[in-house]
Amino acid sequence: MPSLETQVEIPQRAAAGGTSHADLVTLIITTSPTPSAPSTELIATILLSFKRHCPTLAACRVILVIDTFDRVTPEARLKKGCVTAEGAEKFAEYKVNVKQLLLDEFYDCFSGDLDDPVPELLSVSAAEAEYGADAYAQQTNAVPLVVTKTHDGRVTFIEPTQRIGFGLAVRSALRLTETPYVWIQQHDWALIADIPIGPLLDLMQKHRRPDDDEPTPRDVGHGVTLPIKYVCFPSIRMINYAKSDHVMQFPALRALTNLYKQNFSPPRTETLGLEEGRIGVKIPLTPLFFWHDKPHLAETEHYLSQVFPNRMTMPRGAFIEDTVGHRARTEMKDGQWKKWACWLFYPDEGKQLCVRHLKGRTWRGAEAEVAKRLEWMRLNRSLDS
């Protein structure tokens, strides 16, 4: 397991009121059955990437949603909610291990053992994740949730009694969020580049109340405030996004990109951190015409009202990008980009990657992944000879 004994930088102070940037954002992590269970190496790798590339995330509140499986079958099909009997046993161990990991990393006061009855520092309550129509439903269409949290609210665990999927997992966590912003993190995406989250949060606060009218080419650069509600971080498939077919084949999206893509100047911050607080820092952003599930920073209120306006929006077991994401793109192409206000962090003109997918449904740990690559290399050499 990667070592997590990495020094965390002192969190920066936000531009307004001297509040720590870590106090403005809640880290929401979603996890579910994986082949690497009961090991927590997958999430430990993610946490280590935070400490290396975005220390603020290692200092904020965290909500972990531990989704479960639907049924036990002879063959595992994790995306369909199916695990083997052995996988079910390992997942039960994994739930204990991953909760212990997060308490160790995010809650300094905790020294208990989760094998014991609920430690004194934790409280338990109930909630539910409702979905679909209820007017004529023959069942309640709601999944009970067990919510466990530290008394100061710094660490929260949400455990559904049935599989709910990524979309409802995020919504359940958002409803418990008390900060104005959230960082959404699936358990198998690691940071591979530095993220200036302090200036990004300052910028999002500055652009929280945009002008009501849609800016025109004349307005841009003349004091008009563009909405910044969601910032996604580029993966391999998003290289040169502003010049990709996702944009260039649609005149309206191409025009918006030419109009709005820019290096933003966040408000000046009190420099307590390192790279995040330098005077003159620029935040490169380009309009994004989709709502992705991969790591992103977003405004909590906007998330709940725009993505989850009612119980009908998200089916049980669904991903946001597979449902709401496509609706968002359609509306953006119809001239409603400002309604969604999605941006892509765009360092080095779209050439720099910031996140890497570890493929949690097949990932079996760092050593196993190395062994698998070596085996592929051996097989390729044998075919070439």
C-alpha positions as CSV (number, residue, x, y, z in Angstrom):
1,M,0.0,0.0,0.0
2,P,1.4,3.5,-0.8
3,S,2.6,5.4,2.2
4,L,0.3,8.3,3.2
5,E,2.9,9.8,5.5
6,T,3.3,12.9,3.4
7,Q,3.5,16.4,4.8
8,V,0.3,18.4,4.1
9,E,0.8,22.1,3.4
10,I,-1.0,24.6,5.6
11,P,-4.3,25.3,3.8
12,Q,-4.5,28.7,2.1
13,R,-6.8,31.4,3.2
14,A,-9.7,32.4,1.0
15,A,-9.9,35.9,-0.3
16,A,-13.1,36.7,1.7
17,G,-13.1,36.8,5.5
18,G,-9.8,34.8,6.0
19,T,-11.7,31.5,5.8
20,S,-9.5,28.5,4.9
21,H,-10.1,27.2,1.4
22,A,-10.5,23.8,3.1
23,D,-13.5,25.2,4.9
24,L,-15.2,26.1,1.6
25,V,-15.2,22.6,0.0
26,T,-16.4,19.1,1.0
27,L,-14.6,16.1,-0.6
28,I,-17.2,13.6,-1.7
29,I,-15.8,10.1,-2.5
30,T,-17.8,7.3,-4.0
31,T,-16.7,3.7,-3.7
32,S,-18.3,0.3,-4.4
33,P,-17.2,-3.4,-4.8
34,T,-13.8,-3.8,-6.6
35,P,-11.6,-6.8,-7.4
36,S,-8.9,-5.2,-5.1
37,A,-11.2,-5.6,-2.0
38,P,-10.6,-6.0,0.9
39,S,-7.5,-3.9,0.3
40,T,-7.9,-0.1,0.5
41,E,-4.9,0.4,-1.8
42,L,-7.1,2.0,-4.5
43,I,-8.4,4.8,-2.3
44,A,-5.1,5.1,-0.5
45,T,-3.6,5.8,-4.0
46,I,-6.2,8.6,-4.5
47,L,-5.5,10.2,-1.1
48,L,-1.8,10.1,-1.8
49,S,-2.3,11.9,-5.1
50,F,-4.2,14.6,-3.2
51,K,-1.3,15.2,-0.8
52,R,1.1,15.4,-3.7
53,H,-1.0,17.6,-6.0
54,C,-3.8,19.3,-4.0
55,P,-3.0,19.3,-0.3
56,T,-6.2,21.3,0.5
57,L,-8.3,18.3,-0.3
58,A,-6.5,16.3,2.4
59,A,-7.5,19.0,4.9
60,C,-11.3,19.4,4.2
61,R,-14.4,17.6,5.3
62,V,-15.1,14.3,3.6
63,I,-18.2,12.3,2.9
64,L,-17.6,8.7,1.7
65,V,-20.5,6.9,0.0
66,I,-20.0,3.1,0.2
67,D,-22.4,1.7,-2.4
68,T,-23.2,-2.0,-2.4
69,F,-24.1,-4.7,-4.8
70,D,-27.5,-6.0,-6.0
71,R,-27.0,-9.7,-6.1
72,V,-24.5,-12.6,-5.7
73,T,-23.9,-14.5,-9.0
74,P,-21.4,-17.1,-10.2
75,E,-19.7,-14.4,-12.3
76,A,-18.9,-10.9,-11.2
77,R,-20.4,-8.0,-13.3
78,L,-19.6,-5.0,-11.2
79,K,-21.2,-2.4,-13.5
80,K,-24.5,-4.4,-13.2
81,G,-24.2,-4.7,-9.5
82,C,-23.3,-8.4,-9.5
83,V,-20.6,-9.9,-7.3
84,T,-19.5,-13.5,-6.5
85,A,-19.9,-15.0,-3.1
86,E,-16.2,-14.5,-2.4
87,G,-16.5,-10.9,-3.6
88,A,-19.4,-10.3,-1.2
89,E,-17.3,-11.5,1.7
90,K,-14.3,-9.4,0.7
91,F,-16.5,-6.3,0.3
92,A,-17.8,-6.7,3.9
93,E,-14.2,-6.5,5.0
94,Y,-13.5,-3.7,2.6
95,K,-16.2,-1.5,4.2
96,V,-14.6,-1.7,7.6
97,N,-11.1,-1.2,6.2
98,V,-12.0,1.9,4.1
99,K,-13.8,3.6,7.0
100,Q,-10.9,3.0,9.2
101,L,-8.6,4.5,6.5
102,L,-10.6,7.7,6.2
103,L,-10.9,8.1,10.0
104,D,-7.1,7.7,10.3
105,E,-6.5,10.2,7.5
106,F,-9.1,12.9,8.1
107,Y,-10.0,12.7,11.8
108,D,-7.0,13.2,14.1
109,C,-9.1,12.6,17.3
110,F,-10.1,9.1,16.3
111,S,-8.3,6.3,18.0
112,G,-11.0,3.7,18.1
113,D,-11.4,0.3,16.4
114,L,-14.3,-0.1,14.0
115,D,-14.4,-3.8,14.9
116,D,-16.0,-2.7,18.1
117,P,-19.5,-1.4,18.5
118,V,-20.0,2.1,17.1
119,P,-17.2,4.2,18.7
120,E,-18.2,7.0,21.0
121,L,-17.0,9.6,18.6
122,L,-19.4,8.5,15.9
123,S,-23.2,9.0,15.6
124,V,-25.6,7.1,13.5
125,S,-28.8,8.3,11.7
126,A,-31.1,7.2,8.9
127,A,-31.9,8.7,5.6
128,E,-33.2,7.5,2.2
129,A,-32.5,7.9,-1.5
130,E,-35.8,8.2,-3.3
131,Y,-36.0,7.8,-7.1
132,G,-38.5,7.5,-9.9
133,A,-42.3,8.2,-9.9
134,D,-44.2,7.5,-6.7
135,A,-47.8,8.4,-7.6
136,Y,-48.6,4.9,-9.0
137,A,-45.6,2.9,-7.8
138,Q,-46.3,-0.4,-6.2
139,Q,-43.3,0.0,-4.0
140,T,-41.7,2.9,-2.2
141,N,-39.0,3.5,-4.7
142,A,-36.6,4.6,-2.0
143,V,-33.4,3.0,-0.6
144,P,-32.7,3.3,3.1
145,L,-29.3,4.8,4.0
146,V,-27.3,4.4,7.1
147,V,-25.4,7.7,7.9
148,T,-22.5,7.5,10.3
149,K,-20.5,10.7,11.1
150,T,-18.1,12.1,13.6
151,H,-19.7,14.5,16.1
152,D,-17.9,17.5,14.5
153,G,-19.2,16.4,11.0
154,R,-15.7,16.3,9.6
155,V,-16.0,12.7,8.4
156,T,-19.3,11.1,7.2
157,F,-20.1,7.7,5.8
158,I,-23.2,6.9,3.8
159,E,-24.1,3.2,3.4
160,P,-27.1,2.2,1.3
161,T,-28.9,-1.0,2.1
162,Q,-29.3,-1.6,-1.7
163,R,-27.2,-0.5,-4.6
164,I,-28.0,3.1,-5.6
165,G,-25.4,3.9,-8.2
166,F,-23.1,6.9,-8.7
167,G,-25.8,9.5,-9.4
168,L,-27.9,8.8,-6.3
169,A,-24.7,8.4,-4.2
170,V,-23.6,11.9,-5.2
171,R,-27.1,13.4,-4.5
172,S,-27.2,11.7,-1.1
173,A,-23.9,13.2,-0.2
174,L,-24.8,16.7,-1.5
175,R,-27.8,16.7,0.8
176,L,-25.5,16.4,3.8
177,T,-23.0,18.9,2.5
178,E,-22.7,22.1,4.5
179,T,-20.0,23.9,2.4
180,P,-20.7,26.0,-0.7
181,Y,-18.5,23.8,-2.9
182,V,-17.9,20.1,-3.4
183,W,-15.1,18.1,-5.0
184,I,-16.6,15.0,-6.5
185,Q,-14.2,12.0,-6.6
186,Q,-14.8,8.5,-7.8
187,H,-12.5,5.9,-6.1
188,D,-10.4,5.2,-9.2
189,W,-9.3,8.6,-10.5
190,A,-5.9,9.9,-9.3
191,L,-4.5,13.3,-9.7
192,I,-1.3,13.5,-11.7
193,A,-0.7,17.3,-11.9
194,D,-1.0,20.2,-9.4
195,I,-4.4,21.6,-9.0
196,P,-4.6,25.3,-7.9
197,I,-7.8,24.8,-5.9
198,G,-7.4,28.0,-3.8
199,P,-7.4,30.4,-6.8
200,L,-10.1,28.3,-8.4
201,L,-12.4,28.6,-5.4
202,D,-11.7,32.3,-5.2
203,L,-12.5,32.6,-8.9
204,M,-15.8,30.6,-8.5
205,Q,-16.8,32.9,-5.6
206,K,-16.1,36.0,-7.6
207,H,-18.2,34.6,-10.5
208,R,-21.0,33.2,-8.3
209,R,-23.4,35.9,-9.1
210,P,-23.0,36.4,-12.9
211,D,-24.7,39.1,-15.0
212,D,-28.2,38.1,-16.0
213,D,-27.8,38.8,-19.7
214,E,-25.8,36.6,-22.0
215,P,-22.5,38.3,-22.7
216,T,-21.7,39.4,-26.2
217,P,-18.3,39.6,-27.9
218,R,-18.2,43.3,-27.1
219,D,-18.8,42.5,-23.4
220,V,-16.1,39.9,-22.8
221,G,-13.0,41.4,-21.2
222,H,-15.0,44.6,-20.2
223,G,-16.1,43.6,-16.7
224,V,-18.8,41.1,-17.5
225,T,-18.9,38.3,-15.0
226,L,-19.3,34.8,-16.6
227,P,-20.8,32.1,-14.4
228,I,-18.4,29.4,-13.2
229,K,-20.4,26.7,-11.5
230,Y,-18.5,23.5,-12.4
231,V,-14.8,22.9,-13.3
232,C,-13.7,19.5,-14.6
233,F,-10.1,18.3,-14.8
234,P,-8.7,16.9,-18.1
235,S,-8.0,13.2,-18.7
236,I,-6.4,11.6,-21.7
237,R,-9.6,11.8,-23.8
238,M,-9.9,15.6,-23.2
239,I,-6.5,16.6,-24.7
240,N,-6.9,19.7,-26.9
241,Y,-10.6,19.7,-26.1
242,A,-11.2,23.2,-27.4
243,K,-10.1,22.1,-30.8
244,S,-11.7,18.6,-30.7
245,D,-14.6,17.4,-32.7
246,H,-16.8,17.8,-29.6
247,V,-16.5,21.5,-30.2
248,M,-15.4,22.2,-33.7
249,Q,-18.2,20.4,-35.5
250,F,-20.8,22.6,-33.9
251,P,-20.8,26.3,-34.9
252,A,-22.5,27.4,-31.7
253,L,-20.1,25.6,-29.4
254,R,-17.1,26.8,-31.5
255,A,-18.3,30.4,-31.2
256,L,-18.7,30.1,-27.4
257,T,-15.2,28.6,-27.1
258,N,-13.7,31.4,-29.2
259,L,-15.6,33.9,-27.1
260,Y,-15.0,32.7,-23.5
261,K,-11.8,30.6,-23.4
262,Q,-9.3,32.6,-21.5
263,N,-6.8,32.9,-18.6
264,F,-8.8,34.2,-15.6
265,S,-7.3,36.3,-12.9
266,P,-8.6,35.2,-9.5
267,P,-8.9,37.7,-6.6
268,R,-5.6,38.2,-4.8
269,T,-5.2,35.7,-1.9
270,E,-3.2,35.8,1.3
271,T,-0.2,33.6,0.5
272,L,0.0,30.8,3.1
273,G,0.4,28.0,0.7
274,L,2.9,27.5,-2.1
275,E,1.9,27.3,-5.7
276,E,-1.7,28.2,-5.0
277,G,-1.2,31.7,-3.7
278,R,1.4,33.3,-5.9
279,I,0.6,36.8,-7.0
280,G,-0.3,37.0,-10.7
281,V,-1.5,33.4,-11.0
282,K,-3.7,32.7,-14.0
283,I,-6.4,30.1,-14.2
284,P,-6.8,28.7,-17.8
285,L,-10.4,27.6,-18.5
286,T,-12.3,26.7,-21.6
287,P,-16.1,26.2,-21.9
288,L,-17.0,22.5,-21.4
289,F,-20.1,21.2,-23.2
290,F,-20.9,18.2,-21.0
291,W,-21.3,17.3,-17.3
292,H,-18.7,14.6,-16.6
293,D,-18.5,12.3,-13.6
294,K,-14.7,12.3,-13.5
295,P,-13.1,14.5,-10.8
296,H,-14.7,18.0,-10.7
297,L,-15.2,21.0,-8.4
298,A,-18.7,22.4,-8.3
299,E,-21.0,24.7,-6.5
300,T,-23.2,22.7,-4.1
301,E,-26.4,24.7,-4.6
302,H,-26.1,24.6,-8.4
303,Y,-25.5,20.9,-8.3
304,L,-28.6,20.1,-6.4
305,S,-30.9,22.5,-8.4
306,Q,-29.5,21.8,-11.8
307,V,-28.6,18.1,-11.8
308,F,-31.1,16.9,-9.2
309,P,-34.2,19.1,-9.4
310,N,-36.5,16.3,-8.5
311,R,-36.6,12.5,-7.8
312,M,-37.4,11.7,-11.4
313,T,-34.0,13.0,-12.6
314,M,-31.8,10.1,-11.6
315,P,-32.7,6.4,-11.9
316,R,-31.3,3.9,-9.4
317,G,-28.0,2.6,-10.5
318,A,-27.3,5.3,-13.1
319,F,-24.4,7.6,-13.7
320,I,-24.8,11.3,-14.0
321,E,-23.0,11.6,-17.3
322,D,-25.0,8.9,-18.9
323,T,-28.3,10.7,-18.1
324,V,-28.1,14.3,-17.1
325,G,-24.8,14.8,-19.0
326,H,-26.4,14.2,-22.4
327,R,-29.3,16.4,-21.6
328,A,-26.9,19.2,-20.5
329,R,-25.0,18.9,-23.8
330,T,-28.2,19.1,-25.9
331,E,-29.3,22.2,-24.0
332,M,-25.8,23.8,-24.4
333,K,-25.9,23.2,-28.2
334,D,-29.3,25.0,-28.1
335,G,-27.8,28.1,-26.6
336,Q,-28.2,27.3,-22.9
337,W,-24.5,26.9,-21.9
338,K,-24.8,29.6,-19.3
339,K,-27.5,27.6,-17.5
340,W,-25.0,24.9,-16.8
341,A,-21.8,27.0,-16.6
342,C,-19.4,24.1,-17.1
343,W,-15.7,24.7,-17.6
344,L,-12.6,22.6,-18.2
345,F,-9.4,23.4,-16.5
346,Y,-7.0,23.9,-19.5
347,P,-3.3,24.2,-18.6
348,D,-0.8,24.4,-21.4
349,E,-3.5,25.0,-24.0
350,G,-5.1,21.7,-23.3
351,K,-1.9,19.6,-23.6
352,Q,-1.5,18.8,-19.9
353,L,-3.4,16.0,-18.2
354,C,-4.5,16.3,-14.6
355,V,-6.2,13.0,-13.8
356,R,-5.6,9.4,-14.6
357,H,-8.2,6.6,-14.6
358,L,-7.1,3.5,-12.5
359,K,-10.0,1.4,-13.8
360,G,-11.4,0.2,-10.5
361,R,-13.6,-2.5,-12.0
362,T,-10.5,-4.4,-13.1
363,W,-7.7,-3.0,-10.9
364,R,-6.3,-5.5,-8.5
365,G,-3.6,-3.4,-6.8
366,A,-0.3,-1.8,-7.9
367,E,1.7,-5.1,-7.8
368,A,-0.9,-7.0,-9.7
369,E,-1.1,-4.3,-12.4
370,V,2.7,-4.4,-12.8
371,A,2.6,-8.2,-13.1
372,K,-0.2,-7.9,-15.7
373,R,1.8,-5.4,-17.8
374,L,4.9,-7.7,-17.6
375,E,2.9,-10.6,-18.8
376,W,1.6,-8.7,-21.7
377,M,5.1,-7.7,-22.6
378,R,6.2,-11.3,-22.4
379,L,3.3,-12.4,-24.7
380,N,4.1,-9.7,-27.2
381,R,7.7,-10.7,-27.4
382,S,6.8,-14.3,-27.9
383,L,4.5,-13.3,-30.8
384,D,7.2,-11.2,-32.4
385,S,9.8,-14.0,-32.2
